[in-house]
Amino acid sequence: MPFFKELRRRSKASFKTEKSSNDSDGSNGSGPKTKSSSTLDSLFDASTSPSSLQPSLSNLVISKNGENSMPPPSRPSASNNSSNSNKRYSMTGLSSPTNGSPTNKLPSSPYAPRVLSISENSWVHQKVLLIYGQIGDPTQRAFDGNLAISHHQDGFPQTNWPVCDSHFKALVHLTPGPNRLRLEFTSPKLAARDSSSVPHASSILVNYLPMVNAPPLQLAILLAKDSPETFDAVPERVQREGNGLETAIRKFRMAAYLWQAFTGEQMHRNGFGRRCFRFEEEWQTGTLSSRDRETSQMRNEAKVHVIRTEKTVAELRDLEVAQQYEKAQRKGDLFTFAMDAVKAHFKPLPGQKQHVSVLLLDTHWDKKTKTIRGHAALGGGGGEIQLAIFGSHCLQSYPSSIEEVVPALSDCTRTNTDYVANDCNAAGSNWEAANIGIGAHLHETGHLLGCPHQEYGIMCADAVNFNRTFLTREPYSTRTKEQGMRLVLPKDEIRWHRLDALRFRTHPCFRLQCDAPVHPEDGVLVWPIDQNRLLVTAITGIAFIELYPEGDGVCHSWIEYINNEIGLGGSPKQLSLSESELRSRLPEDKKNKKLRLEIHSVGQGKLVVDDVSQMLSKKAMVKMPHGQVGFKGSRVGQASMGNNKPVQLILESAINQKQLLRSIRIYSGFAIDGLEFFFEDNTSQLFGNRGNASGGDPTGYDFSFGEYSLNTKLVFTHIIADTRKSESLLGFYVRAGFWVDGIQILTSLGRRSPIFGNPNGGSG
């Protein structure tokens, strides 16, 4: 009853309307506003953390359908700000700005931190977020000082970050849902000039939505079966933090979160939203904060798989498999060892792809031979496993928690080569060793995600500057023999190349929940047509085309067709291109050189056109009887592999309309050996050969398009067309890589055969 007595004493005029609330409260957000009556949106208030919302009369705001009204006082709302209903969920940008309650807003200060890299109420998809900002106006008064960040509801310990010339960079820990972060700047220089008691503080709201439906990037540490479970470290490090398996796990996990923070920011800068790869996580004692171990705080953090190989330490450290040993004869064997162990650990089924980045813990610096044993920097793979491997010779220099990131990347302690390696003479100090280890391992992880070498960025040789992403002031470099940059701005940082970002935009590991499903057939088709043009088609859409004039080892020119909208619905499924249009994209000195194309689909498929001019020349035309002209499509398989020879065939039924194709026989094992076409007059044409040259168990089908039965005694597959229904051959679905792995028959009645050969080999 006291509640209703107090309510009756208040006049209707004392209740604030939405208009008055909006007029009195400032907004520092941006974005379109939409109407919503959901009171759940009050949890995302821009200036009030969810824990501070109280159903008291002092902050009641009454509105109806987003319009100013005077509702009955008997139904007060528990929300302190009705303008929060003006929100729209957005995966790539901002929701509508929100107005906080004046009683909860931090006092204004001209030196309150301003976050420039992300806007209020944005959505992100990684646990550790990189932010960048300024203090006041750096062009007027520049300060050095300290930035203290308090996390949402004190769910993560406060962290401190250096402010250099009024610029700061910081890593913030997020929990799923809304995260209200408080940033406070302090500086002895500013305190001496400003006697005001107002704190130089601000806050920002960031929403974290984990992408649990995307395949994860798996993290793994590989051990020999007799491994001592230690990594190279100087005695001081061993005494201070240890060099055992648990320390390795903490350091590798932190390095992986740096990869994620860097990549998420880079995707945002490329206009593709804050999408990023995720990790498989598990509930465990936290390591992202150095204080978690002291308090035994449990958190959901990235899982690091510990995998033992069947090889011994001696086998892994054999000089014959050491990548940097010039006389080594088996430099790729470490990758094979790791691949075998990873397959045995994850046991992927056909079609279930795993992306695994591996740290080789048994890497060891051999001072006598000046060689890093048990190390290889490789990335790639095929089939069900995409793999990257890198040694642990720089691991001692990695940070093991968020608090250690800046100290680790600023540590000028010289590398003691009595105990640890100076990799490629680019790791002469601790911070440079951390750069090489973390950055170069990310380079190999880029390979497992499908990225080739590029003209700049992580996929070039820029890993030596990886630290600039997280620092505003760079220390002295033993590599360049120069003092580092006094102020490191975003423009000075290392990047993912634009082509890397385009690959990531369509990669399954970077998918968002709002992305449209992608067709399973990822292939690209190209063939010449009239008017000297190429026709390019892809069911999933064409993402981008790379242009390689003769002599270019990396791509400098490309055409992109991906837009920044969600779903990739704007990517064209068919293109018509002329050679002149393609060559206009090249520099003047390369326009007349042989031109190679690599065409990429939204479904991650790729097709290579080795020579555009040849494909459009008369050699690509086939003269047929009766004055008809045919065009050759792009070749499938590599004719240069082994004893393979290129084969082409013109079907008699395509020339003579009276010649009726009755059936097709497919010879296959692990791949396709040949096709034989049978006609109504009992003649046939052979494409390829009849032998089981590809190996594998000889199996086959006795197949008609109405029904089929398995016959394991056959080494071929016999397909019979239903000519009574005018069924004819429409085309083929082919899976090919180095050879033709599998083939599927398509008919004019819309029927499809099974994929014969290897249905998971190559690309479609």
Sequence and secondary structure as in RCSB ss.txt:
>XXXX:A:sequence
MPFFKELRRRSKASFKTEKSSNDSDGSNGSGPKTKSSSTLDSLFDASTSPSSLQPSLSNLVISKNGENSMPPPSR
PSASNNSSNSNKRYSMTGLSSPTNGSPTNKLPSSPYAPRVLSISENSWVHQKVLLIYGQIGDPTQRAFDGNLAIS
HHQDGFPQTNWPVCDSHFKALVHLTPGPNRLRLEFTSPKLAARDSSSVPHASSILVNYLPMVNAPPLQLAILLAK
DSPETFDAVPERVQREGNGLETAIRKFRMAAYLWQAFTGEQMHRNGFGRRCFRFEEEWQTGTLSSRDRETSQMRN
EAKVHVIRTEKTVAELRDLEVAQQYEKAQRKGDLFTFAMDAVKAHFKPLPGQKQHVSVLLLDTHWDKKTKTIRGH
AALGGGGGEIQLAIFGSHCLQSYPSSIEEVVPALSDCTRTNTDYVANDCNAAGSNWEAANIGIGAHLHETGHLLG
CPHQEYGIMCADAVNFNRTFLTREPYSTRTKEQGMRLVLPKDEIRWHRLDALRFRTHPCFRLQCDAPVHPEDGVL
VWPIDQNRLLVTAITGIAFIELYPEGDGVCHSWIEYINNEIGLGGSPKQLSLSESELRSRLPEDKKNKKLRLEIH
SVGQGKLVVDDVSQMLSKKAMVKMPHGQVGFKGSRVGQASMGNNKPVQLILESAINQKQLLRSIRIYSGFAIDGL
EFFFEDNTSQLFGNRGNASGGDPTGYDFSFGEYSLNTKLVFTHIIADTRKSESLLGFYVRAGFWVDGIQILTSLG
RRSPIFGNPNGGSG
>XXXX:A:secstr
 HHHHHHHHS GGGSB HHHHHHHS     S       GGGGGG SSS GGG    GGG B  BTTB     TTS
  S S GGGGS    SSSB       TTTS    TTSEEE SS TTEEE  SEEEEEEEES TTT    EEEEEE
 GGG S  EEEEEETTEEEEEEE  SEEEEEEEEEE HHHHHH    S EEEEEEEEE   TTS  EEEEEEE T
T   B    HHHHHHH  BHHHHHHHHHHHHHHHHHHHHHHHHHTTS S    B EEEEE  SSTTHHHHT EEE
EE EEEEE SS HHHHT GGG TT TT S TTHHHHHHHHHHHHHH   TT  EEEEEEETT EEETTTTEEET 
  EEEEETTEEEEEEESTTGGGS SSGGGHHHHTT   B  TTTS  GGG  SBHHHHHHHHHHHHHHHHHHHTT
    SSSTTTTGGGGGGGGT SS   BTTTTB   SS  GGGS    HHHHHHHHH GGG  TTS    S    E
EEEETTTEEEEE TT EEEEEEEETT SS  EEEE   SSTT TTS SEEEEEHHHHHTTS GGGTTS EEEEEE
ETTS EEEES HHHHHSGGGEEE GGG EEE     S TTSTT        HHHH TTS EEEEEEEESSSEEEE
EEEETTS EEEEE SS TT S    EEEESS EEE TT SEEEEE  GGGT  EEEEEEEESSSEEEEEEEETTS
 B   EE TTSSB 
